[in-house]
């Protein structure tokens, strides 16, 4: 199980596209990259996400990319660097890596609105 989060158009709700393909990796990834402003994050990170973000990752839903940037920066600053090679292991470092990618998407498309599940 996982969170499929994406930045969407405020009017149509369609997932936004980026100018260049990204190679961000979450619970899944697209070989060759994708231009979709989306990321899959494992539910295993839920307890840590709830500790550093209001209402966990779902606390971003309905906010613009621009509105989420300060929240993401604060959450990232609170997390340690204990990355585990196994993506699904719920360490602070793994969550920090995922949130850093979410932050990058927000910075690329600050006009988008977060949605997901």
Backbone bond lengths (Angstrom), bond angles and torsions (degrees), N, CA, C in turn:
res aa  C-N    CA-C-N  psi(-1)  N-CA   C-N-CA  omega(-1)  CA-C   N-CA-C  phi
1 X - - - 1.448 - - 1.529 108.29 -
2 X 1.333 113.81 153.08 1.461 117.66 -176.92 1.518 111.71 -163.69
3 X 1.312 114.52 169.19 1.460 122.43 172.86 1.529 106.59 -96.88
4 X 1.317 117.34 124.65 1.459 121.76 171.90 1.519 105.69 -102.15
5 X 1.327 116.87 101.11 1.456 119.64 -177.20 1.525 110.01 -106.66
6 X 1.322 114.69 149.01 1.460 119.55 179.91 1.522 110.29 -154.03
7 X 1.313 114.67 158.31 1.455 121.45 172.88 1.521 107.29 -93.80
8 X 1.317 115.56 127.69 1.453 119.85 -175.17 1.522 111.78 -118.67
9 X 1.315 114.67 161.58 1.455 122.11 174.99 1.527 107.77 -69.41
10 X 1.330 117.05 132.41 1.469 121.94 -176.31 1.524 112.38 -63.40
11 X 1.315 118.34 -26.81 1.461 121.81 -177.24 1.527 111.72 -93.68
12 X 1.322 116.70 -51.25 1.473 120.08 -173.55 1.520 113.50 -90.19
13 X 1.332 116.89 -23.47 1.461 120.58 -175.81 1.520 113.84 81.15
14 X 1.336 117.32 -1.20 1.461 121.30 179.90 1.532 110.65 -69.87
15 X 1.320 116.24 144.24 1.460 120.58 176.16 1.523 109.37 -61.57
16 X 1.332 116.07 131.94 1.455 120.88 -179.74 1.518 111.38 -73.89
17 X 1.296 115.42 153.57 1.452 122.98 177.25 1.525 109.52 -107.22
18 X 1.316 116.01 151.46 1.460 122.90 177.45 1.524 108.95 -101.70
19 X 1.316 116.36 159.99 1.467 120.72 179.41 1.525 112.13 -68.23
20 X 1.321 116.58 -34.14 1.471 122.12 -178.33 1.528 109.06 -127.11
21 X 1.325 117.80 149.50 1.469 119.70 176.97 1.530 111.41 -64.25
22 X 1.316 115.80 142.46 1.473 120.25 173.01 1.524 108.58 -107.84
23 X 1.329 114.66 158.27 1.462 121.48 -178.74 1.521 110.52 -119.80
24 X 1.329 116.37 33.23 1.462 120.69 179.59 1.515 108.74 -69.58
25 X 1.332 114.44 142.33 1.455 120.13 -178.01 1.509 110.04 -121.49
26 X 1.306 114.93 128.57 1.445 122.10 173.48 1.512 107.32 -122.54
27 X 1.333 116.95 -132.73 1.456 121.29 176.90 1.512 111.94 -68.11
28 X 1.321 116.15 -20.03 1.459 121.68 172.10 1.519 107.79 -148.50
29 X 1.304 115.98 169.20 1.460 119.89 179.84 1.520 109.09 -157.37
30 X 1.310 114.84 161.74 1.456 121.48 -177.60 1.527 109.57 -102.72
31 X 1.319 117.17 120.37 1.465 120.32 176.10 1.525 108.88 -60.02
32 X 1.308 116.92 132.46 1.460 121.07 -177.85 1.517 113.35 86.32
33 X 1.336 117.01 -3.74 1.455 121.15 179.10 1.517 112.28 87.81
34 X 1.309 115.38 173.83 1.461 122.20 178.96 1.511 109.18 -147.62
35 X 1.315 115.98 151.82 1.468 120.09 175.96 1.524 111.25 -95.78
36 X 1.316 118.44 -0.99 1.463 121.57 178.44 1.523 110.16 -73.04
37 X 1.323 116.12 134.17 1.469 121.69 179.09 1.525 108.43 -83.39
38 X 1.333 115.61 72.72 1.454 120.90 -175.75 1.523 111.10 -146.98
39 X 1.343 114.73 158.98 1.458 121.32 178.08 1.514 108.62 -153.18
40 X 1.310 116.40 143.49 1.451 123.13 176.10 1.528 107.65 -102.95
41 X 1.335 116.57 129.37 1.471 121.93 -179.38 1.523 108.68 -126.68
42 X 1.326 116.83 130.71 1.457 121.40 -178.57 1.532 112.21 -64.00
43 X 1.349 115.20 143.94 1.465 121.09 174.34 1.526 111.46 -63.29
44 X 1.332 117.57 -21.39 1.463 120.45 -179.88 1.528 111.86 -55.00
45 X 1.329 116.59 -26.04 1.468 120.74 -178.51 1.520 112.43 -82.55
46 X 1.334 117.54 -5.26 1.462 122.32 -174.85 1.522 115.92 -48.00
47 X 1.332 119.66 -52.35 1.470 119.48 -178.30 1.539 112.81 -59.01
48 X 1.316 116.88 -39.89 1.469 119.55 179.23 1.526 110.03 -70.83
49 X 1.323 116.99 -42.06 1.466 120.25 178.59 1.526 110.93 -60.11
50 X 1.338 117.67 -39.11 1.469 120.91 178.74 1.522 112.03 -68.16
51 X 1.301 116.75 -25.39 1.463 120.31 178.80 1.529 111.68 -75.96
52 X 1.346 117.87 -32.81 1.469 120.26 -172.77 1.532 114.28 -107.08
53 X 1.329 117.22 -13.44 1.475 120.82 179.16 1.525 109.13 -127.17
54 X 1.332 117.41 139.11 1.467 118.89 175.14 1.535 109.67 -59.49
55 X 1.313 117.45 121.03 1.468 123.29 -178.55 1.529 113.46 64.50
56 X 1.319 118.17 24.51 1.457 121.29 178.00 1.515 111.62 64.98
57 X 1.322 117.04 -156.88 1.461 120.83 -177.31 1.522 110.61 -63.32
58 X 1.326 117.44 -30.47 1.468 120.42 179.10 1.526 112.16 -66.86
59 X 1.318 117.09 -16.07 1.464 120.59 175.21 1.525 112.61 -66.23
60 X 1.331 116.46 -15.66 1.467 120.63 176.26 1.524 111.60 -83.04
61 X 1.330 117.13 -25.62 1.465 120.91 -175.47 1.527 110.02 -57.41
62 X 1.319 115.66 133.33 1.460 121.69 -178.84 1.517 114.02 89.32
63 X 1.313 117.30 -12.41 1.471 121.81 177.14 1.528 108.95 -92.11
64 X 1.313 115.35 152.36 1.463 118.46 174.45 1.526 109.06 -77.27
65 X 1.310 114.88 164.34 1.456 119.33 174.42 1.513 110.32 -56.11
66 X 1.339 116.39 -43.76 1.473 121.05 -179.98 1.525 111.34 -60.65
67 X 1.327 117.79 -42.14 1.468 121.13 179.95 1.521 111.93 -67.60
68 X 1.319 117.05 -27.96 1.465 120.21 -177.09 1.528 113.16 -82.24
69 X 1.309 117.92 -20.18 1.472 120.40 -175.37 1.524 112.92 -56.43
70 X 1.351 120.39 -49.08 1.473 118.44 179.12 1.533 112.99 -63.00
71 X 1.328 117.32 -37.66 1.470 120.40 178.31 1.523 111.06 -63.79
72 X 1.316 115.58 -43.33 1.465 120.04 -179.99 1.523 111.73 -67.17
73 X 1.316 117.30 -42.66 1.473 120.08 177.72 1.523 110.86 -59.30
74 X 1.326 116.85 -43.65 1.474 121.11 179.63 1.528 110.67 -63.93
75 X 1.335 116.57 -45.91 1.467 120.31 -179.46 1.525 111.13 -62.15
76 X 1.320 116.99 -44.72 1.466 121.78 -179.87 1.530 110.56 -60.81
77 X 1.327 116.59 -40.53 1.471 121.09 -179.51 1.531 112.17 -65.32
78 X 1.317 117.38 -24.83 1.464 121.57 -178.25 1.529 113.21 -84.40
79 X 1.320 117.37 -10.71 1.464 120.86 -173.70 1.522 112.90 -98.16
80 X 1.322 114.69 148.99 1.460 121.37 177.50 1.518 111.70 -80.60
81 X 1.319 115.66 -174.85 1.466 122.43 -174.15 1.524 113.69 -114.23
82 X 1.325 117.28 23.24 1.468 121.21 -175.48 1.530 111.22 -82.22
83 X 1.322 116.31 72.94 1.466 122.32 179.94 1.526 109.34 -74.26
84 X 1.318 115.65 135.90 1.458 121.85 174.86 1.530 107.33 -108.86
85 X 1.325 117.18 141.55 1.463 120.60 179.59 1.519 112.26 -59.71
86 X 1.321 116.76 -29.96 1.468 120.97 178.41 1.527 107.66 -81.68
87 X 1.330 116.89 110.94 1.463 122.65 -176.60 1.525 112.54 -50.82
88 X 1.327 118.07 -40.36 1.459 121.93 -172.36 1.523 113.69 -76.40
89 X 1.316 119.34 -9.47 1.460 121.68 179.23 1.529 108.76 -70.18
90 X 1.342 117.92 123.53 1.467 120.83 -176.13 1.532 113.00 -80.35
91 X 1.317 116.08 78.13 1.462 121.20 174.81 1.526 108.55 -105.66
92 X 1.327 116.51 158.95 1.461 119.50 177.36 1.522 110.94 -60.77
93 X 1.319 117.10 -37.81 1.456 120.56 -179.72 1.524 112.38 -64.90
94 X 1.328 117.12 -39.17 1.458 120.03 177.46 1.523 111.15 -67.09
95 X 1.325 116.77 -39.94 1.466 120.81 177.44 1.528 109.58 -66.10
96 X 1.316 116.64 -41.16 1.469 120.69 178.55 1.528 110.39 -60.03
97 X 1.302 117.32 -41.91 1.467 121.24 178.67 1.532 110.11 -61.75
98 X 1.324 116.86 -44.99 1.475 120.43 179.17 1.523 111.12 -63.66
99 X 1.335 117.55 -45.30 1.463 120.62 -179.49 1.524 111.54 -66.75
100 X 1.312 117.70 -31.11 1.469 120.64 176.24 1.525 110.57 -63.96
101 X 1.318 116.13 -36.05 1.461 120.06 176.91 1.529 111.04 -71.37
102 X 1.321 117.14 -39.27 1.464 121.09 176.08 1.531 109.12 -61.70
103 X 1.323 116.63 -42.35 1.460 121.30 176.98 1.525 111.07 -60.07
104 X 1.319 117.23 -43.52 1.467 120.69 179.20 1.522 110.87 -60.02
105 X 1.331 117.40 -41.83 1.457 120.14 177.26 1.525 110.95 -63.03
106 X 1.331 116.90 -42.78 1.471 120.77 178.83 1.526 111.39 -61.61
107 X 1.323 116.38 -37.68 1.459 120.29 179.24 1.527 111.75 -71.08
108 X 1.332 117.49 -32.59 1.458 121.19 178.85 1.532 111.99 -74.64
109 X 1.339 116.47 -34.44 1.464 120.44 -178.15 1.536 109.95 -133.26
110 X 1.337 117.66 67.41 1.464 120.59 -178.55 1.529 113.25 -63.00
111 X 1.331 116.76 -17.55 1.461 121.81 179.41 1.525 112.94 -78.96
112 X 1.330 117.76 -17.01 1.456 121.10 -176.72 1.512 112.66 -74.77
113 X 1.315 115.72 161.82 1.468 122.89 178.33 1.522 107.80 -114.45
114 X 1.339 115.92 128.86 1.467 120.47 -178.82 1.527 110.93 -69.10
115 X 1.301 115.63 136.78 1.458 123.63 174.28 1.522 107.13 -147.17
116 X 1.303 116.35 167.34 1.448 117.11 177.75 1.498 115.09 170.51
117 X 1.295 112.95 -166.02 1.459 131.43 179.03 1.484 109.57 103.95
